[in-house]
Amino acid sequence: MSITTTGPATSQYSFDNAAREGDEQLRLLAGILDEHSTGVLARTGVTAGWRCLDIGPGAGTVTHWLAGRVGPGGHVTSLDLDPQHIPAAGNVTVQQGDVRTTELPADHFDLIHARLLLLHLTDRDEVIRRLVATLKPGGLLVTSDWDTTRHDVLLHAPNEAATAAFGVFQEALLGILESNGADLGWAHRAPLSLRAAGLVDIETEVHNRLWPGGTAANLLHVSNSYQLRDALVARGVTPEQLDLVRAAMLDPETMVYCYLTYTSIGRRPSR
Ligand SMILES: C[S@@+](CC[C@H](N)C(=O)[O-])C[C@H]1O[C@@H](n2cnc3c(N)ncnc32)[C@H](O)[C@@H]1O
């Protein structure tokens, strides 16, 4: 199977896998979410011989988990704007490309996985329709996205100055994402998009957990504070506030919820 890239599209994606913090950011996302994602994917019954497509796989950890499940008789295509962090494997094709413009074969995949991708894309409903068309009849689309509209993710910080700084930091961070086309509340409505694209048997699971300071969800805030530093400062976050946020995220007394993760599964109707 080969998929071809028809041409570049302007990315709306707010982060950069090639940034100094890119590798760490993607590993932290995997640390936060892989246990949840692989649990849901295992329940889909993905097994030997399946053909899978992992879109926007970042560090590629889910790609490799899928590759283990489908075995040498199956195959995983791992498609990312910047796939530099995805390791190679015998039954994995790592493909550079934009999901909005990459030609995808019709009726081909048993399962497609997209995590923390669709919320970023303004034209996500069109992308979902393209994904449905590349599924085999009976194939499954699994999407996971964060709903970041709930702003009280910081449950406890070491001091009030840190709590206030975190609020300013979050507002600016989410503002950057939104200005680049992200829909911060789309995850909650994802089942409607899947249904509108013709998928059936839609199920959605909502996942969250609390993370103590110094663990993955906290470290992600630290990583993002460096990767998006200039854009955050341009939005009015002071360097002192960024320092307060970083120190708080490393303090073991701090308690931070992740954003709510909505994982939705839909099936393309069988013919
Ligand atoms: C937030 S990261 C999520 C990575 C991984 N799915 C995870 O959850 O750990 C988003 C990933 O999607 C990729 N991406 C963003 N826009 C894309 C597009 N239009 N087509 C393909 N990949 C895209 C980025 O390069 C990045 O690797």
The ligand as a Gaussian input file, in Angstrom:
#p B3LYP/6-31G(d) Opt

LIG

0 1
 C       -0.362000      17.197000      20.040000
 S        0.577000      16.136000      19.053000
 C       -0.125000      14.571000      19.499000
 C        0.829000      13.441000      19.297000
 C        0.257000      12.058000      19.651000
 N       -0.898000      11.742000      18.847000
 C       -0.112000      11.988000      21.095000
 O       -1.281000      12.144000      21.432000
 O        0.793000      11.762000      21.920000
 C       -0.113000      16.364000      17.429000
 C        0.648000      15.625000      16.345000
 O       -0.106000      15.782000      15.124000
 C        0.767000      16.182000      14.081000
 N       -0.027000      16.987000      13.141000
 C       -0.524000      18.234000      13.333000
 N       -1.231000      18.640000      12.267000
 C       -1.189000      17.614000      11.369000
 C       -1.717000      17.419000      10.067000
 N       -2.441000      18.369000       9.484000
 N       -1.473000      16.246000       9.434000
 C       -0.717000      15.264000      10.033000
 N       -0.196000      15.398000      11.270000
 C       -0.424000      16.550000      11.932000
 C        1.869000      16.967000      14.767000
 O        3.050000      17.004000      13.994000
 C        2.030000      16.173000      16.066000
 O        2.925000      15.100000      15.914000

